[in-house]
Amino acid sequence: SGDNLFPDDLFTHQQLRSGAVILHIIGILYMFYALALVCDEFFVPSLDIISEKA
């Protein structure tokens, strides 16, 4: 029942053991960088404006 919760991976287990897991790690790091960039550019300035009005 729990096997169908997530889609299949693009790589086989052998490919992941041979180094393809690095692509997953690079993707995760890229997403964290993008999240930090969005927070710095939009979220923090909006909090500054909200705190100035209060």
CHARMM internal coordinates of N, CA and C (Angstrom, degrees):
IC EDIT
DIST 1 N 1 CA 1.4547
DIST 1 CA 1 C 1.5274
ANGL 1 N 1 CA 1 C 110.64
DIST 1 C 2 N 1.3411
ANGL 1 CA 1 C 2 N 118.14
DIHE 1 N 1 CA 1 C 2 N -35.67
DIST 2 N 2 CA 1.4474
ANGL 1 C 2 N 2 CA 121.23
DIHE 1 CA 1 C 2 N 2 CA -178.28
DIST 2 CA 2 C 1.5137
ANGL 2 N 2 CA 2 C 113.38
DIHE 1 C 2 N 2 CA 2 C -85.51
DIST 2 C 3 N 1.3215
ANGL 2 CA 2 C 3 N 117.95
DIHE 2 N 2 CA 2 C 3 N -4.80
DIST 3 N 3 CA 1.4621
ANGL 2 C 3 N 3 CA 120.60
DIHE 2 CA 2 C 3 N 3 CA -177.24
DIST 3 CA 3 C 1.5240
ANGL 3 N 3 CA 3 C 112.52
DIHE 2 C 3 N 3 CA 3 C -71.76
DIST 3 C 4 N 1.3115
ANGL 3 CA 3 C 4 N 118.12
DIHE 3 N 3 CA 3 C 4 N -25.85
DIST 4 N 4 CA 1.4596
ANGL 3 C 4 N 4 CA 121.12
DIHE 3 CA 3 C 4 N 4 CA -174.52
DIST 4 CA 4 C 1.5243
ANGL 4 N 4 CA 4 C 113.04
DIHE 3 C 4 N 4 CA 4 C -97.63
DIST 4 C 5 N 1.3214
ANGL 4 CA 4 C 5 N 118.46
DIHE 4 N 4 CA 4 C 5 N 14.44
DIST 5 N 5 CA 1.4586
ANGL 4 C 5 N 5 CA 120.10
DIHE 4 CA 4 C 5 N 5 CA -179.06
DIST 5 CA 5 C 1.5220
ANGL 5 N 5 CA 5 C 112.05
DIHE 4 C 5 N 5 CA 5 C -73.90
DIST 5 C 6 N 1.3172
ANGL 5 CA 5 C 6 N 117.56
DIHE 5 N 5 CA 5 C 6 N -30.16
DIST 6 N 6 CA 1.4541
ANGL 5 C 6 N 6 CA 121.98
DIHE 5 CA 5 C 6 N 6 CA -176.89
DIST 6 CA 6 C 1.5215
ANGL 6 N 6 CA 6 C 109.67
DIHE 5 C 6 N 6 CA 6 C -124.77
DIST 6 C 7 N 1.3426
ANGL 6 CA 6 C 7 N 117.06
DIHE 6 N 6 CA 6 C 7 N 150.10
DIST 7 N 7 CA 1.4735
ANGL 6 C 7 N 7 CA 118.83
DIHE 6 CA 6 C 7 N 7 CA 177.36
DIST 7 CA 7 C 1.5248
ANGL 7 N 7 CA 7 C 110.95
DIHE 6 C 7 N 7 CA 7 C -69.72
DIST 7 C 8 N 1.3137
ANGL 7 CA 7 C 8 N 115.76
DIHE 7 N 7 CA 7 C 8 N 161.52
DIST 8 N 8 CA 1.4610
ANGL 7 C 8 N 8 CA 120.85
DIHE 7 CA 7 C 8 N 8 CA 177.52
DIST 8 CA 8 C 1.5226
ANGL 8 N 8 CA 8 C 110.01
DIHE 7 C 8 N 8 CA 8 C -65.60
DIST 8 C 9 N 1.3188
ANGL 8 CA 8 C 9 N 115.64
DIHE 8 N 8 CA 8 C 9 N 150.21
DIST 9 N 9 CA 1.4583
ANGL 8 C 9 N 9 CA 121.26
DIHE 8 CA 8 C 9 N 9 CA 178.17
DIST 9 CA 9 C 1.5244
ANGL 9 N 9 CA 9 C 109.49
DIHE 8 C 9 N 9 CA 9 C -73.87
DIST 9 C 10 N 1.3221
ANGL 9 CA 9 C 10 N 116.00
DIHE 9 N 9 CA 9 C 10 N 156.91
DIST 10 N 10 CA 1.4627
ANGL 9 C 10 N 10 CA 120.31
DIHE 9 CA 9 C 10 N 10 CA 178.20
DIST 10 CA 10 C 1.5178
ANGL 10 N 10 CA 10 C 112.13
DIHE 9 C 10 N 10 CA 10 C -73.80
DIST 10 C 11 N 1.3387
ANGL 10 CA 10 C 11 N 116.57
DIHE 10 N 10 CA 10 C 11 N -22.78
DIST 11 N 11 CA 1.4562
ANGL 10 C 11 N 11 CA 121.74
DIHE 10 CA 10 C 11 N 11 CA -175.30
DIST 11 CA 11 C 1.5224
ANGL 11 N 11 CA 11 C 110.57
DIHE 10 C 11 N 11 CA 11 C -112.78
DIST 11 C 12 N 1.3281
ANGL 11 CA 11 C 12 N 115.71
DIHE 11 N 11 CA 11 C 12 N 151.49
DIST 12 N 12 CA 1.4598
ANGL 11 C 12 N 12 CA 120.73
DIHE 11 CA 11 C 12 N 12 CA 174.12
DIST 12 CA 12 C 1.5254
ANGL 12 N 12 CA 12 C 108.72
DIHE 11 C 12 N 12 CA 12 C -78.47
DIST 12 C 13 N 1.3365
ANGL 12 CA 12 C 13 N 116.43
DIHE 12 N 12 CA 12 C 13 N 168.53
DIST 13 N 13 CA 1.4658
ANGL 12 C 13 N 13 CA 120.07
DIHE 12 CA 12 C 13 N 13 CA 178.54
DIST 13 CA 13 C 1.5256
ANGL 13 N 13 CA 13 C 111.07
DIHE 12 C 13 N 13 CA 13 C -62.72
DIST 13 C 14 N 1.3198
ANGL 13 CA 13 C 14 N 116.70
DIHE 13 N 13 CA 13 C 14 N -35.66
DIST 14 N 14 CA 1.4673
ANGL 13 C 14 N 14 CA 119.85
DIHE 13 CA 13 C 14 N 14 CA 178.45
DIST 14 CA 14 C 1.5286
ANGL 14 N 14 CA 14 C 110.89
DIHE 13 C 14 N 14 CA 14 C -65.77
DIST 14 C 15 N 1.3195
ANGL 14 CA 14 C 15 N 117.34
DIHE 14 N 14 CA 14 C 15 N -42.34
DIST 15 N 15 CA 1.4624
ANGL 14 C 15 N 15 CA 120.31
DIHE 14 CA 14 C 15 N 15 CA 177.99
DIST 15 CA 15 C 1.5272
ANGL 15 N 15 CA 15 C 111.06
DIHE 14 C 15 N 15 CA 15 C -64.12
DIST 15 C 16 N 1.3281
ANGL 15 CA 15 C 16 N 116.94
DIHE 15 N 15 CA 15 C 16 N -39.42
DIST 16 N 16 CA 1.4592
ANGL 15 C 16 N 16 CA 120.07
DIHE 15 CA 15 C 16 N 16 CA 178.23
DIST 16 CA 16 C 1.5228
ANGL 16 N 16 CA 16 C 110.88
DIHE 15 C 16 N 16 CA 16 C -63.80
DIST 16 C 17 N 1.3418
ANGL 16 CA 16 C 17 N 116.95
DIHE 16 N 16 CA 16 C 17 N -40.99
DIST 17 N 17 CA 1.4661
ANGL 16 C 17 N 17 CA 120.65
DIHE 16 CA 16 C 17 N 17 CA 178.48
DIST 17 CA 17 C 1.5222
ANGL 17 N 17 CA 17 C 111.46
DIHE 16 C 17 N 17 CA 17 C -68.25
DIST 17 C 18 N 1.3329
ANGL 17 CA 17 C 18 N 116.78
DIHE 17 N 17 CA 17 C 18 N -26.33
DIST 18 N 18 CA 1.4665
ANGL 17 C 18 N 18 CA 120.70
DIHE 17 CA 17 C 18 N 18 CA -178.63
DIST 18 CA 18 C 1.5247
ANGL 18 N 18 CA 18 C 112.96
DIHE 17 C 18 N 18 CA 18 C -84.92
DIST 18 C 19 N 1.3187
ANGL 18 CA 18 C 19 N 117.83
DIHE 18 N 18 CA 18 C 19 N -1.86
DIST 19 N 19 CA 1.4550
ANGL 18 C 19 N 19 CA 119.63
DIHE 18 CA 18 C 19 N 19 CA 176.00
DIST 19 CA 19 C 1.5107
ANGL 19 N 19 CA 19 C 116.12
DIHE 18 C 19 N 19 CA 19 C 126.64
DIST 19 C 20 N 1.3074
ANGL 19 CA 19 C 20 N 118.32
DIHE 19 N 19 CA 19 C 20 N -3.96
DIST 20 N 20 CA 1.4614
ANGL 19 C 20 N 20 CA 119.87
DIHE 19 CA 19 C 20 N 20 CA -179.11
DIST 20 CA 20 C 1.5267
ANGL 20 N 20 CA 20 C 111.84
DIHE 19 C 20 N 20 CA 20 C -68.58
DIST 20 C 21 N 1.3215
ANGL 20 CA 20 C 21 N 117.44
DIHE 20 N 20 CA 20 C 21 N -16.91
DIST 21 N 21 CA 1.4653
ANGL 20 C 21 N 21 CA 120.35
DIHE 20 CA 20 C 21 N 21 CA 178.16
DIST 21 CA 21 C 1.5270
ANGL 21 N 21 CA 21 C 110.48
DIHE 20 C 21 N 21 CA 21 C -64.03
DIST 21 C 22 N 1.3279
ANGL 21 CA 21 C 22 N 117.30
DIHE 21 N 21 CA 21 C 22 N -21.87
DIST 22 N 22 CA 1.4664
ANGL 21 C 22 N 22 CA 121.38
DIHE 21 CA 21 C 22 N 22 CA 177.00
DIST 22 CA 22 C 1.5287
ANGL 22 N 22 CA 22 C 110.41
DIHE 21 C 22 N 22 CA 22 C -60.44
DIST 22 C 23 N 1.3265
ANGL 22 CA 22 C 23 N 117.36
DIHE 22 N 22 CA 22 C 23 N -35.74
DIST 23 N 23 CA 1.4632
ANGL 22 C 23 N 23 CA 119.99
DIHE 22 CA 22 C 23 N 23 CA 178.43
DIST 23 CA 23 C 1.5211
ANGL 23 N 23 CA 23 C 111.08
DIHE 22 C 23 N 23 CA 23 C -64.95
DIST 23 C 24 N 1.3226
ANGL 23 CA 23 C 24 N 117.40
DIHE 23 N 23 CA 23 C 24 N -36.41
DIST 24 N 24 CA 1.4621
ANGL 23 C 24 N 24 CA 120.80
DIHE 23 CA 23 C 24 N 24 CA 175.77
DIST 24 CA 24 C 1.5259
ANGL 24 N 24 CA 24 C 110.26
DIHE 23 C 24 N 24 CA 24 C -64.92
DIST 24 C 25 N 1.3131
ANGL 24 CA 24 C 25 N 116.74
DIHE 24 N 24 CA 24 C 25 N -42.74
DIST 25 N 25 CA 1.4666
ANGL 24 C 25 N 25 CA 121.17
DIHE 24 CA 24 C 25 N 25 CA -179.16
DIST 25 CA 25 C 1.5272
ANGL 25 N 25 CA 25 C 110.34
DIHE 24 C 25 N 25 CA 25 C -65.11
DIST 25 C 26 N 1.3250
ANGL 25 CA 25 C 26 N 117.38
DIHE 25 N 25 CA 25 C 26 N -41.91
DIST 26 N 26 CA 1.4637
ANGL 25 C 26 N 26 CA 120.97
DIHE 25 CA 25 C 26 N 26 CA 177.58
DIST 26 CA 26 C 1.5302
ANGL 26 N 26 CA 26 C 110.26
DIHE 25 C 26 N 26 CA 26 C -62.17
DIST 26 C 27 N 1.3148
ANGL 26 CA 26 C 27 N 117.07
DIHE 26 N 26 CA 26 C 27 N -41.42
DIST 27 N 27 CA 1.4654
ANGL 26 C 27 N 27 CA 120.77
DIHE 26 CA 26 C 27 N 27 CA 178.06
DIST 27 CA 27 C 1.5144
ANGL 27 N 27 CA 27 C 112.47
DIHE 26 C 27 N 27 CA 27 C -63.30
DIST 27 C 28 N 1.3240
ANGL 27 CA 27 C 28 N 116.88
DIHE 27 N 27 CA 27 C 28 N -40.94
DIST 28 N 28 CA 1.4617
ANGL 27 C 28 N 28 CA 120.83
DIHE 27 CA 27 C 28 N 28 CA 178.63
DIST 28 CA 28 C 1.5253
ANGL 28 N 28 CA 28 C 110.42
DIHE 27 C 28 N 28 CA 28 C -65.16
DIST 28 C 29 N 1.3294
ANGL 28 CA 28 C 29 N 117.05
DIHE 28 N 28 CA 28 C 29 N -44.72
DIST 29 N 29 CA 1.4656
ANGL 28 C 29 N 29 CA 120.47
DIHE 28 CA 28 C 29 N 29 CA 178.72
DIST 29 CA 29 C 1.5282
ANGL 29 N 29 CA 29 C 111.09
DIHE 28 C 29 N 29 CA 29 C -62.57
DIST 29 C 30 N 1.3208
ANGL 29 CA 29 C 30 N 117.12
DIHE 29 N 29 CA 29 C 30 N -38.74
DIST 30 N 30 CA 1.4625
ANGL 29 C 30 N 30 CA 121.14
DIHE 29 CA 29 C 30 N 30 CA 177.57
DIST 30 CA 30 C 1.5265
ANGL 30 N 30 CA 30 C 110.88
DIHE 29 C 30 N 30 CA 30 C -63.10
DIST 30 C 31 N 1.3204
ANGL 30 CA 30 C 31 N 117.54
DIHE 30 N 30 CA 30 C 31 N -41.72
DIST 31 N 31 CA 1.4640
ANGL 30 C 31 N 31 CA 120.96
DIHE 30 CA 30 C 31 N 31 CA 179.16
DIST 31 CA 31 C 1.5292
ANGL 31 N 31 CA 31 C 111.46
DIHE 30 C 31 N 31 CA 31 C -65.57
DIST 31 C 32 N 1.3389
ANGL 31 CA 31 C 32 N 117.43
DIHE 31 N 31 CA 31 C 32 N -40.47
DIST 32 N 32 CA 1.4658
ANGL 31 C 32 N 32 CA 119.95
DIHE 31 CA 31 C 32 N 32 CA 176.49
DIST 32 CA 32 C 1.5260
ANGL 32 N 32 CA 32 C 111.10
DIHE 31 C 32 N 32 CA 32 C -63.94
DIST 32 C 33 N 1.3252
ANGL 32 CA 32 C 33 N 117.49
DIHE 32 N 32 CA 32 C 33 N -39.91
DIST 33 N 33 CA 1.4615
ANGL 32 C 33 N 33 CA 120.95
DIHE 32 CA 32 C 33 N 33 CA 177.26
DIST 33 CA 33 C 1.5294
ANGL 33 N 33 CA 33 C 110.31
DIHE 32 C 33 N 33 CA 33 C -63.25
DIST 33 C 34 N 1.3192
ANGL 33 CA 33 C 34 N 117.30
DIHE 33 N 33 CA 33 C 34 N -43.47
DIST 34 N 34 CA 1.4614
ANGL 33 C 34 N 34 CA 120.95
DIHE 33 CA 33 C 34 N 34 CA 179.54
DIST 34 CA 34 C 1.5252
ANGL 34 N 34 CA 34 C 110.81
DIHE 33 C 34 N 34 CA 34 C -63.61
DIST 34 C 35 N 1.3230
ANGL 34 CA 34 C 35 N 117.45
DIHE 34 N 34 CA 34 C 35 N -40.58
DIST 35 N 35 CA 1.4609
ANGL 34 C 35 N 35 CA 121.00
DIHE 34 CA 34 C 35 N 35 CA 177.74
DIST 35 CA 35 C 1.5236
ANGL 35 N 35 CA 35 C 110.97
DIHE 34 C 35 N 35 CA 35 C -63.49
DIST 35 C 36 N 1.3264
ANGL 35 CA 35 C 36 N 117.63
DIHE 35 N 35 CA 35 C 36 N -43.18
DIST 36 N 36 CA 1.4657
ANGL 35 C 36 N 36 CA 121.24
DIHE 35 CA 35 C 36 N 36 CA 178.23
DIST 36 CA 36 C 1.5253
ANGL 36 N 36 CA 36 C 110.60
DIHE 35 C 36 N 36 CA 36 C -63.40
DIST 36 C 37 N 1.3122
ANGL 36 CA 36 C 37 N 117.22
DIHE 36 N 36 CA 36 C 37 N -40.12
DIST 37 N 37 CA 1.4600
ANGL 36 C 37 N 37 CA 121.20
DIHE 36 CA 36 C 37 N 37 CA 179.38
DIST 37 CA 37 C 1.5243
ANGL 37 N 37 CA 37 C 111.33
DIHE 36 C 37 N 37 CA 37 C -64.02
DIST 37 C 38 N 1.3179
ANGL 37 CA 37 C 38 N 117.08
DIHE 37 N 37 CA 37 C 38 N -44.91
DIST 38 N 38 CA 1.4634
ANGL 37 C 38 N 38 CA 120.98
DIHE 37 CA 37 C 38 N 38 CA 179.22
DIST 38 CA 38 C 1.5216
ANGL 38 N 38 CA 38 C 110.48
DIHE 37 C 38 N 38 CA 38 C -63.84
DIST 38 C 39 N 1.3208
ANGL 38 CA 38 C 39 N 117.50
DIHE 38 N 38 CA 38 C 39 N -41.83
DIST 39 N 39 CA 1.4653
ANGL 38 C 39 N 39 CA 120.40
DIHE 38 CA 38 C 39 N 39 CA 179.13
DIST 39 CA 39 C 1.5210
ANGL 39 N 39 CA 39 C 110.88
DIHE 38 C 39 N 39 CA 39 C -63.55
DIST 39 C 40 N 1.3292
ANGL 39 CA 39 C 40 N 117.75
DIHE 39 N 39 CA 39 C 40 N -43.30
DIST 40 N 40 CA 1.4639
ANGL 39 C 40 N 40 CA 120.78
DIHE 39 CA 39 C 40 N 40 CA -179.58
DIST 40 CA 40 C 1.5250
ANGL 40 N 40 CA 40 C 112.10
DIHE 39 C 40 N 40 CA 40 C -66.88
DIST 40 C 41 N 1.3133
ANGL 40 CA 40 C 41 N 116.81
DIHE 40 N 40 CA 40 C 41 N -37.88
DIST 41 N 41 CA 1.4620
ANGL 40 C 41 N 41 CA 120.12
DIHE 40 CA 40 C 41 N 41 CA -175.28
DIST 41 CA 41 C 1.5288
ANGL 41 N 41 CA 41 C 113.89
DIHE 40 C 41 N 41 CA 41 C -82.01
DIST 41 C 42 N 1.3330
ANGL 41 CA 41 C 42 N 118.16
DIHE 41 N 41 CA 41 C 42 N -31.41
DIST 42 N 42 CA 1.4565
ANGL 41 C 42 N 42 CA 120.10
DIHE 41 CA 41 C 42 N 42 CA -172.02
DIST 42 CA 42 C 1.5243
ANGL 42 N 42 CA 42 C 113.92
DIHE 41 C 42 N 42 CA 42 C -122.16
DIST 42 C 43 N 1.3129
ANGL 42 CA 42 C 43 N 118.13
DIHE 42 N 42 CA 42 C 43 N -45.04
DIST 43 N 43 CA 1.4639
ANGL 42 C 43 N 43 CA 120.62
DIHE 42 CA 42 C 43 N 43 CA -172.39
DIST 43 CA 43 C 1.5251
ANGL 43 N 43 CA 43 C 111.57
DIHE 42 C 43 N 43 CA 43 C -73.51
DIST 43 C 44 N 1.3230
ANGL 43 CA 43 C 44 N 117.87
DIHE 43 N 43 CA 43 C 44 N -47.55
DIST 44 N 44 CA 1.4688
ANGL 43 C 44 N 44 CA 121.06
DIHE 43 CA 43 C 44 N 44 CA -178.19
DIST 44 CA 44 C 1.5278
ANGL 44 N 44 CA 44 C 111.16
DIHE 43 C 44 N 44 CA 44 C -64.14
DIST 44 C 45 N 1.3404
ANGL 44 CA 44 C 45 N 120.60
DIHE 44 N 44 CA 44 C 45 N -45.40
DIST 45 N 45 CA 1.4712
ANGL 44 C 45 N 45 CA 118.53
DIHE 44 CA 44 C 45 N 45 CA 176.69
DIST 45 CA 45 C 1.5300
ANGL 45 N 45 CA 45 C 113.36
DIHE 44 C 45 N 45 CA 45 C -61.49
DIST 45 C 46 N 1.3235
ANGL 45 CA 45 C 46 N 117.28
DIHE 45 N 45 CA 45 C 46 N -36.08
DIST 46 N 46 CA 1.4648
ANGL 45 C 46 N 46 CA 118.44
DIHE 45 CA 45 C 46 N 46 CA 178.31
DIST 46 CA 46 C 1.5238
ANGL 46 N 46 CA 46 C 110.89
DIHE 45 C 46 N 46 CA 46 C -68.04
DIST 46 C 47 N 1.3225
ANGL 46 CA 46 C 47 N 118.29
DIHE 46 N 46 CA 46 C 47 N -35.25
DIST 47 N 47 CA 1.4658
ANGL 46 C 47 N 47 CA 120.27
DIHE 46 CA 46 C 47 N 47 CA 174.85
DIST 47 CA 47 C 1.5226
ANGL 47 N 47 CA 47 C 111.08
DIHE 46 C 47 N 47 CA 47 C -66.02
DIST 47 C 48 N 1.3263
ANGL 47 CA 47 C 48 N 117.60
DIHE 47 N 47 CA 47 C 48 N -36.82
DIST 48 N 48 CA 1.4645
ANGL 47 C 48 N 48 CA 120.63
DIHE 47 CA 47 C 48 N 48 CA 176.68
DIST 48 CA 48 C 1.5247
ANGL 48 N 48 CA 48 C 111.20
DIHE 47 C 48 N 48 CA 48 C -62.19
DIST 48 C 49 N 1.3177
ANGL 48 CA 48 C 49 N 117.22
DIHE 48 N 48 CA 48 C 49 N -42.99
DIST 49 N 49 CA 1.4634
ANGL 48 C 49 N 49 CA 121.04
DIHE 48 CA 48 C 49 N 49 CA 179.32
DIST 49 CA 49 C 1.5191
ANGL 49 N 49 CA 49 C 110.51
DIHE 48 C 49 N 49 CA 49 C -65.74
DIST 49 C 50 N 1.3137
ANGL 49 CA 49 C 50 N 117.65
DIHE 49 N 49 CA 49 C 50 N -42.74
DIST 50 N 50 CA 1.4627
ANGL 49 C 50 N 50 CA 121.23
DIHE 49 CA 49 C 50 N 50 CA 179.23
DIST 50 CA 50 C 1.5196
ANGL 50 N 50 CA 50 C 110.56
DIHE 49 C 50 N 50 CA 50 C -63.32
DIST 50 C 51 N 1.3231
ANGL 50 CA 50 C 51 N 117.46
DIHE 50 N 50 CA 50 C 51 N -41.32
DIST 51 N 51 CA 1.4694
ANGL 50 C 51 N 51 CA 119.91
DIHE 50 CA 50 C 51 N 51 CA -177.96
DIST 51 CA 51 C 1.5280
ANGL 51 N 51 CA 51 C 111.64
DIHE 50 C 51 N 51 CA 51 C -71.81
DIST 51 C 52 N 1.3398
ANGL 51 CA 51 C 52 N 118.54
DIHE 51 N 51 CA 51 C 52 N -27.76
DIST 52 N 52 CA 1.4617
ANGL 51 C 52 N 52 CA 120.58
DIHE 51 CA 51 C 52 N 52 CA 176.50
DIST 52 CA 52 C 1.5163
ANGL 52 N 52 CA 52 C 111.50
DIHE 51 C 52 N 52 CA 52 C -70.66
DIST 52 C 53 N 1.3282
ANGL 52 CA 52 C 53 N 117.53
DIHE 52 N 52 CA 52 C 53 N -33.46
DIST 53 N 53 CA 1.4622
ANGL 52 C 53 N 53 CA 121.13
DIHE 52 CA 52 C 53 N 53 CA -179.54
DIST 53 CA 53 C 1.5203
ANGL 53 N 53 CA 53 C 111.92
DIHE 52 C 53 N 53 CA 53 C -75.29
DIST 53 C 54 N 1.3123
ANGL 53 CA 53 C 54 N 117.94
DIHE 53 N 53 CA 53 C 54 N -25.80
DIST 54 N 54 CA 1.4701
ANGL 53 C 54 N 54 CA 121.08
DIHE 53 CA 53 C 54 N 54 CA -175.60
DIST 54 CA 54 C 1.5103
ANGL 54 N 54 CA 54 C 112.41
DIHE 53 C 54 N 54 CA 54 C -78.57
END
COOR INIT
IC SEED 1 N 1 CA 1 C
IC BUILD
